[in-house]
Amino acid sequence: MEALSFILFSIAGISLGTITGLIPGFHTNNVAIIVASLPFINSMNAVILIVSAAITHTFVDILPSIFMGAPDEDTSLAVLPGHSMLLDGLAFKAVKISAKASFAGLAFSIILLLPYHFLVGYPFNFYELISSLFPWILIAISMIMILTSSNVWRTILIYIIAGIFGLIVLKIPNSLFPALSGLFGASSLIMARNDEVPEQIIDDGDTEIRASDILSGTIAGAFISIIPGITSAIATLIAIVIKKARERERVIAILSSSNTSTSFFVIAALFVIARARSGFAMQIQKIMGVQRWYVSIPDSMLPIFLSTIIAGFIAFFITIWLGKEMAKRISRMDYSTLSKFSILFLFFMVLIFSGIAGAAIFITASFIGIAGIKMGVRRNTFMSVLILPLIIKYLSQYL
């Protein structure tokens, strides 16, 4: 493809990914559907645009979680540590950790691409074995979450309530965003509505992250990329539980690296196992016939993965710049007013994307989240809203 069109469509994708990352509930899947329907865009140009948007989104989507308590499906676990750092004047530090971890996760993903190809695809083909182990891994993760909590019985209660809630509502279209926004976003904002946001520390110095955290997030993202119907939030949870990471900086680093690596390996899975594991990957498969990667690298892979590197590099600086500007301005606002605005913003976003049914889900999820917080249950327990339905779904295949 021509260099000029490659650059132009990469920039267009990065711009769209920035926009979707800043709007909770609006995902690159929506962008991909629109792009796929445009007959006047060359197929490779369309794919470059979608890939660039998808990678950029994974960098920028941390910002609503930190500054507004407004998560999307991939950043829900970042709400508590991000909000906590905001209240300590360290929101910009949280942004830098996230941006650096996302970029490091992308770099690790590129390094692990060949091992991923050999193990998951040709010649070892571990894909089927890994898929069959997934429900048992989720059960083990659930047991570790419960047994390592400070109050096992309360954790079990909230796990069951959130899990049953997930079993009921996830059958409704567009229900995931309102469920997670209520459990993680609105509940945190309501419980912290009287807090004050201090002047944010704007430090341009280097921020350290652990290579082991990035590697664990990247590997979890690679694992999740081959399992259908799973978000990177599950990859984050797996990595956090295995690493026993509690510190908020480590949670943000693991989440950000797994978020970006999941999108990277979802793209890789198109070539390695010829499976689309996300909405945007389905559109890529629809736009162009993806040639499976056996021995020689397909020609279309090179420009696609080059676009991920360019998007990640530029998205890193976009995220840092936007984070700094937000951090400068947020302390000038009354936090009680900001909390009310954020809750109303979440509510109206839910109405726009999920309708009246979504609003009812959002309100119910908020009450469950508040109950869990008041009972002193760790927030990652709320992930049973996804985990329990997945366990039941996968175990039902054996019946």
N, C-alpha and C positions, 0 to 999 in steps of 0.2 A: 504494500500500500504506500501511497505517497506520504512523504514526511510531513508536508504541510497539513494534510487532512488528519493525519495521526495526531499532530499537536493540537489542532483546533478542536477535535472531538474529545481529546483528553481533557483540555481546559473546560469544555462544555460539561463533561461528566463531573469534573472536580467542583464546578460551580453548583451543579444540581445536587451533588452529594453534600455540599456544605448547607444548602437550603434544607434538604430532608433531615440532616443531622440536627438542625436547630428547631425543627418542628416535631414535637412528640406525636407519635402515632402515624406520621408520614414516612414511609419507608422507601428504599430504593426499588422494592418490588413494584410500587406504584409507578415509578419512573420507567422501569423496564417494560411494563405493560404498554405504557404510552408510546415509548420509543419503538417497540416491536410493531406497533400498528401504523407507523409512518412509512408509506411506500417509497418515499423519495430519498431515504437514507440508505447508502450502501451497507450491506450486511456487516462487513468488518468494522466500518465506522460506527455502526449502531452498537456493536459488541464492545468496542473500545469505550464508548460513552457510558454504557451500563457498568462495565467493570470499574472504570475510574470513579463513577458515582458511588458504587458499592464500597470500595475501599475507603474513599474519603468520608463517607457516612460513619464508618466505624471509629474514626478519629474524633469527629465533631460531635457525635451524639452524647458524649460525656457531659457537655456543657449544660443542657437543660437539667440533667440529674444533679449536678453540683449546685447550680445557682437557683433552680426553681423547684427542686424535688420532683421533677417531671420525667420519669423514666420511659424509655421504650422497652420492648421485650428483651433487648440484649443488655441493658444497663440498669435493670431494676436493683441488683445487688449493690450498685454504687451509690444509691440514694443516701443510706445511713452514713457511711464513711465520708462521702463528699459533703453532706450537710454538716457533719460534725466538724470537718476542717474549715468549712465556711464560717461557722460560729466561733472558731478559734482564730479567725483572720488569715487562714491558710488556703483559701480557695484557689489562688493562683498556683500554689505549690501542688495542689491536687491536679490541676489542669496540666502542669508540666510533667508530673509523674505519668499521667494517663497518655499524653502525647508521646513521651519518650518510650513508654512501654508498648504502645501500639506500633511505633516504628521498629522497635527492637523485635517485637513479635513478628512483624512482616519480614525482617531480615532473617530471623531464625526459621521462618516458614520456607523461605527460598533455599536456605541451607539444607532443610529436611525434605525438600521436594523429591530428590532422587530416592532416599530411603523410603519415603511414603509410597512412591511408585512401585518399588520392588516388593515391599511388604504387603501393601493393600491390593495392588494390581498384579501385573505380570512381573516375575514368574511365580511368586509365592501364593498370591490370591487368598490372603487372610480375611478378605471382606466378609465372607459367609460366617466364618468362625466368630469374628468380632461382633457381627450383628446378633448372633445367637446369645452372646454373653451380656448384651446390654441390659435386659431387665434385672439380671442378678447383680450387676454393678449398681444400678439405681437402688435396689433393695439394700445393698451393703452401705451405700452412701446414706440412705435414710436411717439405718440402724446407728451408724456412727454419729450422725447429727443428733439423734435422740439421746443416745447413751452418754455422750460427752457434754450434754447440757447441764445447767445447774439445777434445774427442776424437771426431772424426767416426765412426771405425770402431766404437768402443764404443757410441756412440749408435745407430748403424745396427743393431748386434747386439741391443741391448735393445729398440729400436723393433720389430724383426722378431719377437723372442721374445714380447713383450707383445701384439703384434698377432695373431700366430698363436694365442696363448692366448685372446684375445678371440673369434677366429673359432670356436674350439672350444666355449668355455664359454657364450657368449651365446645359444646355441641352447637352453640349459637354462633352464627357468622360474626366475625370482627369482635369477638369477646375478649381476646387476650389483652389488648391494650387497656380497656377499662378495668379488667380484673387486676392487672399488675399496677396500674396507676393508683387504684384504691388501696391495695395491700401495702405497697411500698411508698408511694408518693403522698397521697392525701392524708393518710394516717400519720405520717411523720410530720407533715406541715401542721396538722391540727394540734398534735401533742407539743409542738415547739413554737406555737404561734406567738407566745409572749417573750421569746428570746430576742436578744438584740444582736445585730450584726456589727461587729467591730470594724474599724478601719482595716482593710486588707493589706497584708504585707506583699509588696511587689518587689520580689527579689529575682534578679535575672541570673543569679549564680546557678551552678550546675546542681542537679538533683539526682541523687543516687537511687538506683533500683537494683534488685538482686537478679543476677543472671539465672539463678535456679528458679525464681518465680516466673520469669519470662519463659523459660524453657517448659515449665510445667503447664503454663497457660497455653503455649503453642502446641504442645503434644495433646492436651485436652481438646483444643480446637480441631486438630487433625483427626482425632478419634470421632468427635461429634459430627464432622463433615460427611461421614459416610452413612450416618443413621438418619432415616427419613423423619421429618416432622419435629426436629429438635432445634432449639435456639441455642445461641452461644452462652446464654445464662446458665444452662445445664453444664456446659463445659467449664465455666467459671466455678460453679459449685463443686464439681468433681475435683478440680485442681485445689480449691481452697480447703476442702475437707481432707484431701490426701496430704497437703502441705501443712495442715493445722494452722493456717494463717489467720490471725485475729487482728493484727495491727492494720489500721485503716489504710495506710500507705501501701501495704502489701496487697490488700484486697483490691484496691484500685489498679495496681500494676498487673495483677493476675487477670482481672476482668478485662482490662484494655488489651492485653496481649492475646487473650483467648478470643475476644471479640473480633479483632482484625485477622487473626490466623484462621478463624472459622470461615470467614468470607473468602480468604485466599484459598483454603483447601476445598471449599465448595466449588470454586472455579476449577481447581486441579482435578476434583472427582469427576468432572465432565469428561476429562481425557483419560483418567486412570481406570475408572470403573463404568464409564458411560452412563452415569446416573446424575440426575439433577436433584439437589438436596435443598433448594430454596426457590422462592418465587422468581428472583432475578436469574438464577441459573436455568430455570425452565424456559424463560424467554430467550436466553442465549441459545439454548438447544433448538428452540423453535426458529430462530432467525437464521442460524447456520448449521449445517450438518457437521457435528463435531466428530472428528476422526479419532478413534481410540488410540491411546499411546501404548504400544507394545514394546518395540525395541527402539526404533528411530523416533525422534521427537517430531510430531506433526508440525507442518509449516505455520499453522494458525496460532500455535502456542506461543511463539516468540513475541509477536507484537502484543498479544494479550497480557502476558506476564511482564513485559516491559512497561505496559501501561499501569500495572499495579505498583511498580517501583516508583514511577513518576508521580502517580497520585499520592502514594504514601509520603514521599518527600515533600511535596507541596502542602498536603493536608497537615503535616506536622507543624509547619510555620503558620498556617491559617488558624489552627486550633490554639496555638500559643498566643497569637495576636488577639483573637477574639476573647480568649480567657483573660488576658491582661486588661482589655478594655472593659469587660464585664466586672472584673474585680475592682477596678478603679471607681466604678459608678455605684455598685450595689450597696456600699456602706453609707451612701448619702440618703438611702431610702429608709423609711420606717419599716422594720421587719414585720410588724403585725399587719400593716397594710400590704406588704409584699406577699406575705403568706396567704392572706385572703385573696389577693389578685391571682396568685399561683393556683389556688384551689379552684377559683372560678374559671381560670384559663384551662385547667385540666378538664373541668366539667364540660365546658363548651367544646373542647377538642374531642371529647368522648361523644358528645351529641353529634358533632359533624361526621365523625368516622364510624360511629356505632349506633346512632339513633337512640330512641327512648329505652330500648332494651339494654343498650350499653350503659345508659345513665343509671338504670336500676342496678346493674352489675357493679358499677363504680361505687355507688352508695353502700351496697351490701359489703363489698370488699373493704371499704374504708372502715366499717364497724368491726370487721374481723381483724383488720390490722391494728386498730386502736385497742381491741381486747388483748391481742398478743403482746403489744407494747406494755400495757398496764400489768400484765401477768409476768413480765420480765423474761419473755421468751425471745431467743435470738431471731433476728429478722430472716435469716436464711431458711428458717422453718417454714416461712410462707411459700417457699418454692415447691412445697407439696402440692400447690395448686396445679403445677405442671407434672410433678414427679409421679404422684399417685395415678392420675389418668394414663400416663405412659406405661407404668408398671402393669396396670390392668390390661391395657391395649396389647402389650407384647406377650404377656402371659396367656392371654386368650387365644393366641395363635397355637398354643400347645394343647388346647382343649378340643 
